[in-house]
Amino acid sequence: MPDEIKKEPRGQRTPMVMLPYQQRWMADEAPVKVMEKSRRIGLSWAEAADDALLAARKNGMDVWYIGYNKDMAQEFVEDASDWARHYNKAATAVEEFVFADEDKDIQAFRIRFASGHKVVALSSRPANLRGKQGKIVIDEAAFHDDLAGLLKAAIAMLMWGGRVVVISTHNGEDNPFNDLAGEIRAGKKPYSLHRVTLDDALQEGLYKRICLRLGETWSAAGEAQWRAELIESYGDDAEEELFCVPSRGSGLYLPRVWVEGIMDPDIPVLRWSCKDEFVTFSEEIRIRTTAAWIADHLAPAVALLDSNDPCYFGEDFGRSGDLTVIFPLQERPGLTYRAPFIVELRNVPFEQQRQILFHTVDAFPDFRGGALDQRGNGQYLAEVAMQRYGAHVIHPVALSQPWYIANMPPFKSAIEDRSLIIPGDGDVLDDFRALKMEKGVAKVPEKYRRKGRDGGQRHGDAAIAAALAWYAATKIDAAVMPQVTTAPATRNSHQAYQGRIPLEAY
């Protein structure tokens, strides 16, 4: 039995497995049905239950599930497999195979039933649905690139008895998914429309079910606190993500669900903020204080770097207002790039930023390249980094409209494809969500400012540093790049700069 449901204590009635809104959804057998929903309400899980039962029946049909990434596809077909076992229906183990789309091969997952039918979950958005037959499930439809084209191909199945299911949270007022919901409401499309907000789900027992699963006692106060914390975690996106209200002309470049999909909560964010008077301290005190912070926070993180993986970094500069963010990336198998940690510096003097940057890059086991913001005062740090490590690996970048036009689309694709892994941190999420389209250019608007969790100002700094890191990792031809070494003369001159404190002290 799926582990979402546990038995209640003796003497209490075990509840229905599905909550009322899930039951209504599964009971609706309209040829085309659409669900606009809140996140975290278990709708895709209920859909998997329905589809496993459909495919298991002799008079059932094949089910084709279309998510927008591999993880969604794999999770859905595994849920369907769990439900098949719960129903005691004969089904094969989950199979992984390659689905031939019209323009590329994509990864897919499948379970076969004794009925002769199957559930197939696809890890991309194939346009080549024509020729297939059965039920089409389009999940998180608002985040597909060509929803109109996908629906056109799916609707063609109806004439042979197929069915089409569209499920999604909203992604902006001008999104085709919002247009579809509006057309159904206006009577222009003869489809079935469901709508479940977070409050709808709570009213029908969502939090009680969560407590049951976790073995906790439900209380009205606990539910109210859980609701408040969830809304707070979504911030400005709560209306859209939890209450089915599409955002108005936001121009947001990266859907929240994409950014959350590449976040790893185990990746640390190393933060250091200096008081205004720190810059007036003697050079020796500043160096030693910085060395102590490095020893306590940075050194343990760099010690965990994989010695076999190439390293890159991006850096967005800030001094007294915005942050400086140093964003390392290590290349992983399969050309995935993971941030082992990131560094955020607030109000840190120029020379101490240099001290921290040099310690970080010196510790990279296989340093391949870095890109630094050279606008304004950032030119100093970019220049000394280039002098220390060489112009063949350090790229000072003047962030400009042509640079954004050329480099933000590949950065967006890396996020959509989950080729980039970043820290699971609320401020980092907000920074990525600060990217907007302005006159056809993706960037952080100049007037944008947001208060971080520490009360300080942020200007999308982590997102820009990550974009620079991606640029460094993908624009440098490592195959022809010479081995990076630090010349003794450079180290000696840097040691002389420190006076009596040797380089090894930090």
C-alpha positions in Angstrom: 0.0 0.0 0.0 1.4 3.4 -0.9 3.1 4.9 2.2 1.2 8.1 2.0 -1.6 6.4 4.0 -1.1 4.8 7.4 -3.7 3.2 9.7 -5.1 5.4 12.5 -5.0 4.2 16.1 -7.3 1.3 17.0 -10.9 2.4 17.5 -10.6 5.2 14.8 -11.8 4.7 11.3 -9.1 4.6 8.6 -9.9 7.5 6.2 -10.4 7.2 2.4 -7.1 7.0 0.6 -8.0 9.9 -1.6 -9.1 13.3 -0.4 -12.4 14.7 -1.9 -10.8 16.9 -4.5 -8.6 13.9 -5.7 -11.7 11.7 -5.8 -13.6 14.2 -7.9 -10.7 14.5 -10.3 -10.4 10.7 -10.7 -14.1 10.3 -11.1 -14.3 12.8 -14.0 -14.0 10.8 -17.3 -14.5 13.8 -19.6 -12.6 13.4 -22.9 -10.6 16.5 -22.0 -10.2 17.7 -18.4 -8.0 20.5 -17.1 -6.8 21.2 -13.5 -5.5 24.5 -12.3 -4.0 23.8 -8.9 -1.9 24.8 -6.0 1.5 23.1 -5.5 1.9 20.3 -2.9 -1.6 18.9 -2.9 -0.9 15.4 -4.3 -2.7 15.8 -7.6 -0.1 14.1 -9.8 0.0 11.2 -7.2 -3.8 10.8 -7.6 -3.4 10.9 -11.4 -0.9 8.1 -11.2 -3.3 6.0 -9.2 -6.0 6.5 -11.8 -3.7 5.8 -14.7 -2.4 2.6 -13.2 -5.9 1.3 -12.8 -6.8 2.3 -16.4 -3.8 0.6 -17.9 -4.3 -2.5 -15.8 -7.9 -3.1 -17.2 -8.4 -5.3 -20.3 -10.7 -2.6 -21.6 -8.4 0.2 -20.6 -5.8 2.0 -22.7 -2.2 3.1 -22.8 -1.2 6.2 -20.8 1.3 8.7 -22.1 2.6 11.1 -19.3 4.5 14.2 -20.4 6.4 16.1 -17.8 9.1 18.7 -18.5 12.1 16.9 -17.0 13.4 13.4 -16.2 12.8 13.6 -12.5 9.0 14.3 -13.0 8.8 11.4 -15.5 10.6 9.0 -13.3 8.6 9.9 -10.1 5.3 9.6 -12.0 5.9 6.1 -13.4 7.3 4.9 -10.0 4.1 6.1 -8.4 2.0 4.3 -11.0 4.1 1.1 -10.3 3.4 1.5 -6.6 -0.3 1.8 -7.2 -0.2 -1.3 -9.5 1.2 -3.3 -6.6 -1.4 -1.9 -4.2 -4.1 -3.0 -6.6 -2.4 -6.4 -6.9 -2.3 -6.0 -10.7 0.4 -7.8 -12.6 2.9 -5.2 -13.9 6.6 -5.2 -14.9 9.3 -3.3 -13.1 10.0 0.2 -14.2 11.9 0.1 -17.5 14.1 2.9 -18.7 14.4 3.3 -22.5 14.9 5.9 -25.3 11.8 7.4 -27.0 12.5 8.6 -30.5 11.1 12.1 -30.9 11.0 13.8 -34.3 14.0 16.0 -33.6 15.9 14.1 -30.8 15.9 11.0 -28.7 14.6 11.5 -25.2 14.7 9.5 -22.0 11.5 7.7 -21.0 10.2 5.3 -18.4 7.6 2.5 -18.8 5.7 -0.2 -16.9 3.8 -2.9 -18.8 0.6 -4.6 -17.5 -0.7 -8.1 -18.1 -3.7 -6.4 -19.8 -1.3 -5.6 -22.7 -1.4 -1.8 -21.9 1.4 0.3 -20.5 2.1 3.6 -18.7 4.9 5.5 -20.4 6.4 8.6 -18.8 8.4 10.9 -21.0 11.2 13.2 -19.8 10.7 15.9 -22.4 8.0 17.5 -24.6 7.7 15.3 -27.7 5.8 16.8 -30.6 5.6 13.3 -32.2 2.4 12.1 -30.4 0.6 11.5 -33.7 0.3 7.8 -34.3 0.1 7.1 -30.6 -3.2 6.1 -29.0 -4.6 6.2 -25.4 -4.7 8.8 -22.7 -2.3 11.8 -22.7 -1.4 13.4 -19.4 0.4 16.8 -19.7 1.7 17.8 -16.3 2.8 21.3 -15.3 1.5 22.3 -18.7 2.2 26.1 -18.1 5.9 25.3 -18.2 6.0 23.6 -21.6 7.5 25.6 -24.5 4.8 24.8 -27.0 1.6 23.9 -25.1 -0.6 24.9 -28.0 1.2 22.5 -30.4 1.3 19.7 -27.8 -2.5 20.0 -27.2 -3.1 20.0 -30.9 -1.3 16.7 -31.3 -3.0 15.3 -28.2 -6.5 16.3 -29.1 -6.1 14.2 -32.3 -6.4 11.1 -30.2 -10.0 11.9 -29.1 -11.5 10.6 -32.4 -10.2 7.1 -31.6 -11.5 7.1 -28.0 -8.5 8.6 -26.3 -8.5 11.1 -23.5 -6.5 14.2 -22.6 -5.6 15.5 -19.2 -3.9 18.8 -18.5 -2.6 19.6 -15.0 -0.7 22.7 -14.0 0.0 25.6 -11.6 -0.1 29.0 -13.3 2.9 30.7 -14.9 1.8 34.2 -15.8 -1.3 35.8 -17.1 -0.2 35.7 -20.7 0.6 31.9 -20.6 -1.3 29.6 -23.0 -2.4 27.5 -20.0 -4.2 30.5 -18.5 -5.7 31.2 -21.9 -6.9 27.6 -22.0 -8.6 27.9 -18.6 -10.2 31.2 -19.6 -11.6 29.7 -22.8 -13.1 26.8 -20.9 -14.7 29.3 -18.4 -16.0 31.4 -21.3 -17.6 28.3 -22.9 -15.3 28.5 -25.9 -13.9 25.0 -25.2 -16.1 22.0 -24.3 -13.7 20.8 -21.7 -14.0 20.0 -18.0 -12.2 22.4 -15.7 -11.2 21.8 -12.0 -9.6 24.3 -9.7 -8.0 23.5 -6.3 -6.2 26.2 -4.3 -4.2 25.5 -1.1 -7.2 26.6 1.0 -9.5 24.3 -0.9 -7.2 21.4 -0.2 -6.8 22.3 3.4 -10.6 22.5 3.9 -10.9 19.0 2.5 -8.3 17.5 4.8 -4.8 18.0 3.2 -3.0 19.0 6.4 -4.8 16.3 8.4 -3.5 13.8 5.9 0.0 15.1 6.2 -0.2 14.7 10.0 -1.5 11.2 9.5 1.4 10.3 7.3 3.9 11.8 9.7 2.3 10.3 12.8 1.6 13.7 14.3 -1.6 15.0 16.0 -3.6 17.4 14.0 -4.6 20.7 15.5 -6.2 23.8 14.0 -3.3 25.9 15.4 -0.8 23.6 13.8 -2.6 23.8 10.5 -2.7 27.6 10.6 1.1 27.7 11.4 1.9 25.2 8.6 -0.2 27.3 6.1 1.5 30.6 7.2 5.0 29.1 6.9 4.3 27.7 3.5 2.9 31.0 2.2 6.0 32.8 3.7 8.3 30.4 1.9 6.8 31.3 -1.4 6.9 35.0 -0.8 5.7 37.1 -3.6 4.9 34.0 -5.6 2.4 32.6 -3.2 -0.7 33.9 -5.0 0.3 32.2 -8.2 1.9 29.1 -6.8 -0.6 28.3 -4.0 -3.9 30.1 -4.9 -4.2 29.8 -8.7 -3.8 33.5 -9.4 -1.6 34.0 -12.5 0.9 36.8 -12.1 0.3 40.0 -14.1 2.9 40.8 -16.7 5.8 40.0 -14.4 8.2 39.2 -17.2 9.8 36.6 -15.0 12.6 34.8 -16.8 12.8 31.7 -14.7 9.8 29.8 -13.4 10.1 29.1 -9.8 9.5 25.4 -10.3 12.6 25.3 -12.6 14.8 26.9 -10.0 13.6 24.8 -7.2 14.3 21.7 -9.4 18.0 22.4 -9.4 18.4 23.2 -5.7 20.3 21.0 -3.3 19.7 22.0 0.4 23.0 20.3 1.3 25.1 22.9 -0.5 26.3 25.6 1.9 26.1 29.3 1.5 29.0 30.9 3.3 28.1 34.4 4.4 30.3 37.1 5.9 29.2 40.6 6.7 31.6 43.3 8.0 30.8 46.3 10.1 31.5 49.7 8.6 34.5 50.4 11.0 36.2 47.2 9.9 37.8 49.0 6.9 39.6 51.3 9.3 41.3 48.5 11.2 45.0 48.0 10.6 46.0 45.8 7.7 47.3 43.1 9.9 44.1 42.9 11.9 42.0 42.8 8.8 44.1 40.1 7.3 44.1 38.0 10.4 40.4 38.4 11.0 39.7 37.4 7.4 42.1 34.4 7.8 40.1 33.3 10.9 36.8 33.5 8.9 38.4 31.5 6.1 39.7 28.8 8.6 36.3 28.5 10.3 34.0 28.6 7.3 35.7 28.5 3.9 38.5 26.0 4.5 36.2 23.2 5.5 34.1 23.7 2.4 37.0 23.7 -0.1 38.5 20.7 1.6 35.5 18.7 0.4 36.1 19.5 -3.3 36.4 16.5 -5.5 40.0 16.2 -6.6 39.1 14.8 -10.0 36.6 17.4 -11.1 37.4 20.5 -13.2 36.6 23.8 -11.3 35.2 27.1 -12.6 33.8 30.2 -10.9 31.8 33.3 -11.5 31.9 36.4 -9.4 29.4 39.3 -9.1 31.0 42.3 -7.3 29.6 44.5 -4.6 31.1 46.6 -1.9 28.9 48.7 0.4 25.5 48.2 -1.2 25.1 45.0 -3.2 26.8 41.7 -2.3 29.9 40.1 -3.8 29.0 36.5 -4.6 31.7 34.0 -5.6 30.0 31.0 -7.3 32.2 28.0 -7.9 31.2 25.1 -10.1 32.6 21.6 -10.4 32.0 19.6 -13.6 30.3 16.3 -12.8 29.8 13.2 -14.9 27.3 13.8 -17.7 28.3 17.4 -18.1 26.4 18.5 -15.0 27.9 21.4 -13.1 27.4 21.5 -9.3 28.2 24.4 -6.9 30.1 22.8 -4.0 29.4 26.0 -2.0 29.0 29.7 -2.7 30.4 32.7 -0.8 28.4 35.9 -0.1 30.3 38.9 1.1 28.6 42.0 2.4 30.5 45.2 3.1 33.9 43.4 2.9 36.9 45.7 2.1 38.5 45.3 -1.4 41.7 43.7 -0.1 39.8 41.1 2.0 37.7 40.2 -1.0 40.9 39.6 -2.8 42.2 37.5 0.1 39.0 35.3 0.1 38.9 34.9 -3.7 42.6 33.9 -3.9 42.2 31.3 -1.1 39.2 29.9 -2.9 40.7 29.6 -6.3 44.1 28.4 -5.0 42.2 25.5 -3.4 40.6 24.4 -6.6 42.2 21.0 -7.5 41.8 21.5 -11.3 41.1 25.1 -12.0 39.9 25.7 -15.6 38.5 29.3 -15.6 36.7 32.1 -14.0 34.5 35.1 -15.1 34.4 38.2 -13.0 32.1 41.3 -13.2 34.5 44.1 -14.1 31.9 47.0 -13.9 32.9 49.9 -11.7 35.0 48.9 -8.6 34.7 45.2 -9.7 37.5 46.0 -12.2 40.1 45.9 -9.5 39.3 42.3 -8.4 39.0 41.1 -12.0 42.4 42.7 -12.8 44.3 41.2 -9.9 42.7 37.8 -10.5 43.8 38.0 -14.1 47.3 38.9 -13.1 47.5 36.1 -10.6 46.0 33.2 -12.7 46.5 34.4 -16.3 44.5 36.0 -19.0 43.9 32.6 -20.6 41.6 31.5 -17.7 40.3 34.7 -16.2 37.6 36.5 -18.1 36.8 40.0 -17.0 33.2 40.6 -18.2 31.6 43.9 -18.8 27.9 43.0 -18.2 26.1 44.6 -21.1 23.1 44.1 -23.2 25.0 42.2 -25.9 26.5 39.9 -23.2 23.1 39.2 -21.7 21.5 38.5 -25.1 24.3 36.0 -26.0 24.6 34.3 -22.7 21.4 34.2 -20.8 19.5 31.8 -23.1 22.2 29.1 -22.6 22.1 29.7 -18.9 18.3 29.3 -18.9 18.5 26.1 -20.9 21.0 24.7 -18.3 18.4 25.4 -15.6 15.6 23.9 -17.5 17.7 20.8 -18.4 18.9 20.5 -14.8 22.5 20.7 -15.9 23.2 23.1 -13.1 22.9 22.4 -9.3 22.8 25.3 -6.9 22.2 25.8 -3.1 18.7 25.2 -1.7 18.5 28.7 -0.1 15.7 31.2 0.0 17.8 34.2 -0.8 19.5 32.4 -3.8 16.0 31.4 -5.0 14.9 35.1 -4.8 18.0 36.2 -6.8 17.3 33.8 -9.6 13.6 34.9 -9.7 14.8 38.5 -10.0 15.8 37.9 -13.6 13.2 39.5 -15.9 12.7 40.2 -19.6 13.1 43.8 -20.4 12.8 44.8 -24.1 13.8 41.3 -25.1 16.8 41.1 -22.7 17.0 38.9 -19.6 18.7 40.6 -16.7 18.1 41.9 -13.2 16.4 45.3 -13.6 18.6 48.2 -12.5 16.0 49.5 -10.1 15.3 46.1 -8.5 16.2 45.8 -4.9 15.1 43.2 -2.4 15.7 42.8 1.3 17.5 39.5 2.1 16.9 37.3 5.1 19.7 39.1 6.9 18.0 42.5 6.4 20.6 43.6 3.8 20.1 44.6 0.2 20.1 42.2 -2.7 20.2 42.8 -6.4 19.9 39.3 -7.9 23.6 38.9 -7.1 23.7 35.1 -6.8 22.0 34.7 -10.2 24.4 36.9 -12.0 27.4 35.2 -10.3 25.9 31.8 -11.4 25.4 33.1 -15.0 29.1 34.2 -15.0 30.2 30.8 -13.7 28.2 29.0 -16.4 29.8 31.3 -19.0 33.2 30.4 -17.6 32.5 26.7 -17.6 31.1 26.6 -21.2 33.1 29.2 -23.0 36.6 28.0 -22.2 38.0 25.3 -24.4 39.7 23.2 -21.7 41.1 20.8 -24.3 43.5 23.4 -25.6 44.0 25.4 -22.4 47.4 25.1 -20.7 47.8 23.8 -17.2 47.1 26.5 -14.7 50.0 27.1 -12.3 50.9 30.1 -10.1 54.4 31.4 -10.8 56.7 31.7 -7.8 57.2 35.4 -8.5 53.4 35.9 -8.2 53.2 34.1 -4.9 56.3 36.1 -3.6 54.8 39.4 -4.6 51.5 38.4 -2.9 53.4 37.4 0.2 55.2 40.7 0.2 51.9 42.4 0.0 50.8 40.7 3.3 53.9 41.9 5.2 54.8 39.4 7.9 51.8 37.1 7.3 52.7 34.2 5.0 50.3 33.1 2.3 49.7 29.9 4.1 48.1 31.8 7.0 44.9 32.1 4.9 
